[in-house]
Amino acid sequence: MAIIGGLDIHRRQLTFDYVDMATGGVVRGRVAPGDRPHLAAWLTRFAGVEDVSFAVEAGTGWRYVAEEMRRAGVRPELAQPADTAVLRGPRRKAKTDRADAKLLRDALAAGRIPQCYVPPSHVLECRALLEAYQDLRREHTAWIQRIHAVLFHHGVPASRPASSAPTPGAGRRCRRPTRT
């Protein structure tokens, strides 16, 4: 491999640590802000370089990072976050972004990346749509509950939804048998 690296993803920055296997030179730094345009600009440094791989934890934000890497000809290796934490071992020092990026780089170089399954893109799109739908349903329910609470606070009588079952005994009448 020509270049092996690790990339620690956060909302504000992406911390990288990579080594050029031909020269042995190590490069560390940050891409800030950690968004798609800045990452794409940073990845241009690997244009024309063959066999570039970066290990990335499959946590929040991995998807756009992997997409941009593939677009730039860089091979992303997604690592399972829980298994990566096991590789780290017990903490003796404070965990830092630089240490995480180096750990990912070293694990990739040693062939010890705990691989993470990545579904096809159409499945990822469906999941994103379903998650958005579920979020909207939860918010809708929360707003309805808030409205009901405010109305109850002001003493407005509760209305019964049309779909709910009638209360026991409602609508029953005592009928006396008629004599003819």
Contacts in CASP RR format, 6 or more apart in sequence:
PFRMAT RR
TARGET T0000
AUTHOR 0000-0000-0000
METHOD contacts of the structure
MODEL  1
MAIIGGLDIHRRQLTFDYVDMATGGVVRGRVAPGDRPHLAAWLTRFAGVE
DVSFAVEAGTGWRYVAEEMRRAGVRPELAQPADTAVLRGPRRKAKTDRAD
AKLLRDALAAGRIPQCYVPPSHVLECRALLEAYQDLRREHTAWIQRIHAV
LFHHGVPASRPASSAPTPGAGRRCRRPTRT
1 21 0 8 1.000
1 51 0 8 1.000
1 52 0 8 1.000
1 53 0 8 1.000
2 20 0 8 1.000
2 21 0 8 1.000
2 22 0 8 1.000
2 49 0 8 1.000
2 50 0 8 1.000
2 51 0 8 1.000
2 52 0 8 1.000
3 18 0 8 1.000
3 19 0 8 1.000
3 20 0 8 1.000
3 21 0 8 1.000
3 46 0 8 1.000
3 49 0 8 1.000
3 51 0 8 1.000
3 52 0 8 1.000
3 53 0 8 1.000
4 18 0 8 1.000
4 19 0 8 1.000
4 21 0 8 1.000
4 53 0 8 1.000
4 54 0 8 1.000
4 105 0 8 1.000
4 108 0 8 1.000
4 109 0 8 1.000
5 16 0 8 1.000
5 17 0 8 1.000
5 18 0 8 1.000
5 19 0 8 1.000
5 53 0 8 1.000
5 54 0 8 1.000
5 55 0 8 1.000
5 101 0 8 1.000
5 104 0 8 1.000
5 105 0 8 1.000
5 108 0 8 1.000
5 109 0 8 1.000
6 16 0 8 1.000
6 17 0 8 1.000
6 18 0 8 1.000
6 54 0 8 1.000
6 55 0 8 1.000
6 56 0 8 1.000
6 101 0 8 1.000
6 102 0 8 1.000
6 104 0 8 1.000
6 105 0 8 1.000
6 108 0 8 1.000
7 14 0 8 1.000
7 15 0 8 1.000
7 16 0 8 1.000
7 54 0 8 1.000
7 55 0 8 1.000
7 56 0 8 1.000
7 65 0 8 1.000
7 101 0 8 1.000
7 104 0 8 1.000
8 14 0 8 1.000
8 15 0 8 1.000
8 16 0 8 1.000
8 57 0 8 1.000
8 97 0 8 1.000
8 98 0 8 1.000
8 100 0 8 1.000
8 101 0 8 1.000
8 104 0 8 1.000
9 34 0 8 1.000
9 56 0 8 1.000
9 57 0 8 1.000
9 59 0 8 1.000
9 60 0 8 1.000
9 61 0 8 1.000
9 62 0 8 1.000
9 65 0 8 1.000
10 34 0 8 1.000
10 97 0 8 1.000
11 34 0 8 1.000
11 60 0 8 1.000
12 32 0 8 1.000
12 33 0 8 1.000
12 34 0 8 1.000
13 30 0 8 1.000
13 31 0 8 1.000
13 32 0 8 1.000
13 33 0 8 1.000
13 34 0 8 1.000
13 97 0 8 1.000
14 30 0 8 1.000
14 31 0 8 1.000
14 32 0 8 1.000
14 34 0 8 1.000
14 39 0 8 1.000
14 42 0 8 1.000
14 65 0 8 1.000
15 28 0 8 1.000
15 29 0 8 1.000
15 30 0 8 1.000
15 97 0 8 1.000
15 98 0 8 1.000
15 100 0 8 1.000
15 101 0 8 1.000
16 27 0 8 1.000
16 28 0 8 1.000
16 29 0 8 1.000
16 30 0 8 1.000
16 31 0 8 1.000
16 42 0 8 1.000
16 54 0 8 1.000
16 101 0 8 1.000
17 26 0 8 1.000
17 27 0 8 1.000
17 28 0 8 1.000
17 29 0 8 1.000
17 98 0 8 1.000
17 101 0 8 1.000
17 102 0 8 1.000
17 104 0 8 1.000
17 105 0 8 1.000
18 26 0 8 1.000
18 27 0 8 1.000
18 54 0 8 1.000
18 105 0 8 1.000
19 25 0 8 1.000
19 26 0 8 1.000
19 27 0 8 1.000
19 105 0 8 1.000
19 109 0 8 1.000
20 27 0 8 1.000
28 98 0 8 1.000
28 101 0 8 1.000
28 102 0 8 1.000
29 98 0 8 1.000
30 97 0 8 1.000
31 38 0 8 1.000
31 39 0 8 1.000
31 42 0 8 1.000
32 38 0 8 1.000
36 64 0 8 1.000
36 68 0 8 1.000
39 64 0 8 1.000
39 65 0 8 1.000
39 68 0 8 1.000
40 68 0 8 1.000
40 71 0 8 1.000
40 72 0 8 1.000
43 68 0 8 1.000
43 69 0 8 1.000
43 71 0 8 1.000
43 72 0 8 1.000
43 74 0 8 1.000
44 72 0 8 1.000
46 52 0 8 1.000
46 72 0 8 1.000
46 73 0 8 1.000
46 74 0 8 1.000
47 72 0 8 1.000
51 75 0 8 1.000
52 73 0 8 1.000
52 74 0 8 1.000
52 75 0 8 1.000
53 74 0 8 1.000
53 75 0 8 1.000
53 76 0 8 1.000
53 77 0 8 1.000
53 108 0 8 1.000
54 69 0 8 1.000
54 74 0 8 1.000
54 75 0 8 1.000
54 76 0 8 1.000
54 77 0 8 1.000
54 104 0 8 1.000
54 108 0 8 1.000
55 76 0 8 1.000
55 77 0 8 1.000
55 78 0 8 1.000
55 79 0 8 1.000
55 104 0 8 1.000
55 105 0 8 1.000
55 107 0 8 1.000
55 108 0 8 1.000
55 113 0 8 1.000
56 62 0 8 1.000
56 65 0 8 1.000
56 66 0 8 1.000
56 69 0 8 1.000
56 76 0 8 1.000
56 77 0 8 1.000
56 78 0 8 1.000
56 79 0 8 1.000
56 104 0 8 1.000
57 78 0 8 1.000
57 79 0 8 1.000
57 81 0 8 1.000
57 84 0 8 1.000
57 100 0 8 1.000
57 104 0 8 1.000
58 78 0 8 1.000
58 79 0 8 1.000
58 80 0 8 1.000
58 81 0 8 1.000
58 116 0 8 1.000
58 118 0 8 1.000
59 81 0 8 1.000
62 78 0 8 1.000
63 124 0 8 1.000
65 76 0 8 1.000
66 76 0 8 1.000
66 78 0 8 1.000
66 118 0 8 1.000
69 75 0 8 1.000
69 76 0 8 1.000
70 76 0 8 1.000
77 108 0 8 1.000
77 113 0 8 1.000
77 115 0 8 1.000
78 115 0 8 1.000
78 116 0 8 1.000
78 118 0 8 1.000
79 104 0 8 1.000
79 107 0 8 1.000
79 113 0 8 1.000
79 114 0 8 1.000
79 115 0 8 1.000
79 116 0 8 1.000
80 114 0 8 1.000
80 115 0 8 1.000
80 116 0 8 1.000
83 114 0 8 1.000
84 103 0 8 1.000
84 104 0 8 1.000
84 107 0 8 1.000
84 114 0 8 1.000
86 114 0 8 1.000
87 103 0 8 1.000
87 107 0 8 1.000
87 112 0 8 1.000
87 114 0 8 1.000
88 95 0 8 1.000
88 103 0 8 1.000
93 99 0 8 1.000
104 113 0 8 1.000
107 113 0 8 1.000
107 114 0 8 1.000
118 124 0 8 1.000
119 127 0 8 1.000
148 158 0 8 1.000
151 158 0 8 1.000
152 158 0 8 1.000
END
